[in-house]
Amino acid sequence: MHVETTGAGPPLLLLHGGGVAGWMWRPLLAELGGDFCAFVPDLPGHGRSASVDYTTHDDAVARLGEVIAEHTPGGAIVTGFSLGGQLALRLATERPDLVRGAVVVSAETIRAPLPRPTLALLGWTAPLARLGWFARLQAAQLRVPEVLLDDYLAGSRALRPATLLASVRANLDFDLPAGWSAFRGPAAVLAGARERRLMLDSARRTHEALPGSDLTIAADSAHDIPFTAPGLLAERIRAVADDSR
């Protein structure tokens, strides 16, 4: 798994969403100003880790545990967006020794209804991700900044159907881990006010399952907080880091 390291200070692991890569965290890293030692992996099947397809959350969590243990064995603040948020929840639940605090952004934690039709449709449309016009439409929906558009388009061209299908399947099948309520570190949960109802319900469920966690609904954001509200996200990360000391 390719991992970029930047900055100095408290260790911070940043987990991107499906279909993008570590480059998506650049607006956030600019807001953090190098105050954290940030570890930014490209998940399997994505970015510079594209040579190994994404298979399951189980595999990704095992690989990420190895990344944390290698780079910062004392643990890290783990921040994840969307699919990465699901992985952050799994890490906090299964490897609390490696997670000092958790920031969960727009992670679906209610198993999606009727996943089979969605996956069937995705199977038909997956090749479109490699077409520039279609990728631009997806980038606009995610509100990818113009300065990062080339990264998004390059990633879409390289994304293999096996990775796309496996990551979406894992995302749709995800349910909030029962052990999340036992996590003892500080935690923040975020979602955009303009997200789908299922995502907003997921954010509230994740927050309510862990007494003491912080819930933030970003008023002007949809499923795009790292791009549209990086300053707000940086504030929540700083707060969790302070509480973890």
Secondary structure by P-SEA (a helix, b strand, c coil): cbbbbbbbccbbbbbbccccccccaaaaaaaaccccbbbbbbccccccccccccccaaaaaaaaaaaaaaccccccbbbbccaaaaaaaaaaacccccccbbbbcccccccccaaaaaaaaaaaaccccccaaaaaaaaaaacccccaaaaaaaaaaaccaaaaaaaaaaaaacccccccccccccbbbbbbccccaaaaaaaaaaaaacccbbbbbbcccccccccccaaaaaaaaaaaaaaac
